[in-house]
Amino acid sequence: MGPPESGEYSRGIDYVDTEADMMTTAHRNVAALMTALTLGFSLSACSSMNRTGRGAAIGAAGGAAVGAVIGNQVGSTARGAIIGAAVGGAAGAIIGRQMDEQAQELAATIPGATVQRVGEGIVVTFDSGLLFPFNSTDLLPAGRDNLRNLATSLQENPETEVLIVGHTDSVGSDQYNQDLSVRRADAAAAIVASNGIPRDRIRTSGRGEMEPVADNETEAGRQENRRVEVAIFASEDYRERLLRNNPGE
């Protein structure tokens, strides 16, 4: 069953009907991405690489690096990681159906978080107030519960990987906010890992105040910008396995 039409909601999940645009963006930027990550491919070779080759190269680069490079162009490191992991075709359709089911489960088990289906992945956004006290990296009890529920979902969906991205508002120095966002992402990752998720399935990134989603001139806007995003996408091994089983589709 596909997602509802763009702009509609289902059981608290925001469906973003941008998969075709995301795939186009991903394919258009593969050559630049490979060059930026010094993977040793020429531009012409990257542009003609098949989906299996692209998936392997992107997987080798790591979700955080891919998310940062593509995220600079689309304005979101979390979405950038999902774009970088997209494979399209029959394999992408299989991944998408599985992500639909996982998103429904997450929406039901993580109160207060925003669950968004994006392309072949999921973005879960936690208002930082759900996880941390103001200006702190010490997780609140409710935040620990939310992250334990996230870990449970990841245990039930072992073919996934996550990128945890910390964000701040613009109050304070750029360097302080950058450091705070990194420490918050790392603190969230530590809780997920302590609840049974192998550390090699979890990557982290801190973006400080660089990716606002609202106006930092208002308190309401600053509160929206103080957040932790979790990008969930198919693992490299699973993508390669699906592509081998669905060649040329």
C-alpha positions in Angstrom: 0.0 0.0 0.0 1.5 3.3 -1.0 1.5 6.5 1.0 -1.4 8.9 0.9 -1.3 11.9 -1.4 1.2 14.6 -0.6 0.1 16.7 2.4 -2.1 14.0 4.0 -1.4 12.3 7.3 -2.0 8.7 8.4 -1.8 7.7 12.0 0.4 10.6 12.9 2.9 10.0 10.1 3.8 12.8 7.7 4.3 11.3 4.2 6.6 13.4 2.0 5.8 12.4 -1.6 9.3 13.4 -3.0 10.8 10.0 -3.8 11.1 10.7 -7.5 12.7 14.1 -6.9 15.0 12.6 -4.3 16.2 9.8 -6.6 16.8 12.4 -9.3 18.8 14.5 -6.9 20.7 11.5 -5.6 21.7 10.3 -9.1 22.6 13.9 -10.3 24.9 14.3 -7.3 26.5 10.9 -7.2 29.6 12.0 -9.3 30.1 15.1 -7.1 29.6 13.1 -4.0 32.2 10.5 -5.0 34.7 13.2 -5.9 34.1 15.0 -2.6 34.6 11.8 -0.6 37.8 10.9 -2.6 36.5 7.5 -3.6 38.7 7.5 -6.7 36.1 7.5 -9.5 36.1 9.7 -12.5 33.0 11.9 -13.2 32.1 9.9 -16.3 32.5 6.6 -14.5 30.2 7.7 -11.7 27.5 9.0 -14.0 27.3 5.6 -15.8 27.6 3.4 -12.7 24.7 1.0 -12.1 22.6 1.0 -9.0 24.6 -1.8 -7.4 27.9 0.1 -7.9 26.4 3.4 -6.6 25.0 1.6 -3.5 28.3 0.0 -2.7 30.2 3.2 -3.1 27.8 5.2 -1.1 27.7 2.6 1.7 31.5 2.6 1.9 31.4 6.4 2.4 29.3 6.2 5.5 25.8 7.7 6.2 27.1 10.7 8.1 29.5 11.8 5.3 26.9 11.2 2.6 24.2 13.0 4.6 26.5 16.0 5.1 27.5 16.3 1.4 24.0 15.9 -0.1 22.4 17.6 2.9 24.3 20.8 2.0 22.3 20.8 -1.2 18.9 19.8 0.2 19.2 21.6 3.5 19.0 18.5 5.7 21.7 16.1 6.7 19.1 13.5 7.8 17.3 13.6 4.4 20.7 13.6 2.7 21.5 10.3 4.3 18.2 8.8 3.0 18.8 10.2 -0.5 22.3 8.8 -0.5 21.0 5.3 0.4 18.2 5.3 -2.1 18.3 2.5 -4.8 15.0 2.9 -6.6 13.3 0.3 -8.8 11.9 -2.9 -7.4 14.5 -3.0 -4.6 13.5 0.5 -3.5 9.8 -0.5 -3.6 10.5 -3.4 -1.2 12.4 -1.1 1.1 9.6 1.5 0.9 6.9 -1.0 2.0 9.0 -2.1 4.9 9.6 1.5 5.9 5.8 2.2 5.8 5.3 -0.6 8.4 8.2 0.6 10.6 6.9 4.2 10.5 3.5 3.1 11.7 5.1 1.3 14.6 7.3 4.3 15.5 4.3 6.7 15.4 2.5 4.5 17.9 5.4 3.9 20.3 7.2 7.3 20.5 4.8 9.9 21.8 5.6 13.5 21.0 8.1 12.8 18.2 7.4 13.6 14.6 7.6 10.6 12.3 8.0 11.4 8.6 8.3 9.0 5.7 10.8 10.3 3.2 11.6 8.4 0.0 13.1 5.0 1.0 13.5 6.0 4.7 12.1 7.6 7.8 13.0 10.7 9.7 12.1 10.8 13.4 12.4 14.3 14.9 12.6 14.8 18.6 12.1 18.3 20.0 15.2 18.6 22.1 12.9 19.3 25.1 11.7 15.7 24.8 15.2 14.4 25.3 17.3 17.0 27.1 17.0 19.9 29.6 17.9 23.3 28.2 21.6 23.7 27.4 22.3 20.1 28.6 23.4 16.7 27.2 21.9 14.8 30.2 19.0 12.8 28.9 15.6 13.3 30.6 13.8 10.1 31.8 11.2 10.5 29.1 13.9 11.0 26.6 15.5 7.7 27.6 12.2 6.0 27.3 11.7 7.4 23.8 15.2 6.2 22.7 14.6 2.8 24.2 11.4 2.5 22.1 13.4 3.6 19.1 16.0 0.9 19.8 13.2 -1.7 20.1 12.0 -0.8 16.6 15.6 -1.1 15.3 15.9 -4.5 16.9 12.7 -5.6 15.1 14.0 -4.2 11.8 17.6 -5.5 11.7 18.2 -4.5 8.1 18.3 -0.8 8.9 20.9 1.7 9.9 20.5 5.1 11.5 22.1 8.5 11.4 21.4 10.6 14.5 21.8 14.4 13.9 21.9 17.0 16.6 20.7 20.6 16.0 20.6 23.8 18.0 19.1 27.3 17.8 21.4 30.3 17.0 21.7 31.6 20.6 25.4 31.4 21.7 28.5 31.1 19.6 28.7 28.9 16.5 31.4 26.7 18.0 29.5 26.2 21.3 26.3 25.2 19.4 28.3 22.9 17.1 29.9 21.1 20.1 26.5 20.9 21.9 24.8 19.4 18.9 27.6 16.7 18.5 27.4 15.8 22.2 23.6 15.5 22.1 23.8 13.2 19.1 26.4 11.1 20.8 24.4 10.9 24.0 21.3 9.8 22.1 23.4 7.2 20.2 24.9 5.9 23.4 21.4 5.1 24.8 20.3 3.4 21.6 23.5 1.3 21.6 23.1 0.4 25.3 19.7 -1.0 24.4 21.0 -3.7 22.1 21.8 -2.0 18.8 25.3 -2.7 17.5 27.3 0.6 17.3 28.2 -0.1 13.7 24.5 0.4 12.8 24.6 3.9 14.4 26.3 7.0 13.0 26.1 10.5 14.4 26.5 14.1 13.2 26.2 17.5 14.8 25.0 20.4 12.7 24.8 23.1 15.3 22.7 26.0 14.0 23.4 25.3 10.3 20.1 23.7 9.4 17.3 25.7 10.9 13.7 24.7 10.2 12.2 27.9 11.7 12.9 31.5 12.4 15.6 31.9 15.1 14.2 35.4 15.8 11.3 34.0 17.8 11.2 31.8 20.8 8.8 29.4 19.1 11.2 29.2 16.1 14.2 28.6 18.3 12.4 25.8 20.1 11.7 24.1 16.8 15.3 24.4 15.8 16.5 22.7 19.0 16.0 19.1 18.0 17.5 15.7 17.3 16.7 14.0 14.0 17.1 10.3 13.4 17.3 9.1 9.8 16.5 5.5 9.3 17.4 3.8 6.0 18.2 0.3 4.7 21.7 -1.0 5.5 24.4 -1.3 2.9 24.3 -5.2 3.0 20.5 -5.3 2.6 20.5 -2.8 -0.3 23.2 -4.9 -2.1 21.3 -8.1 -1.5 18.1 -6.6 -2.8 19.8 -5.3 -5.9 21.4 -8.6 -6.6 18.0 -10.3 -6.4 16.3 -7.6 -8.6 18.9 -6.9 -11.3 18.0 -4.2 -13.8 14.6 -3.5 -12.3 
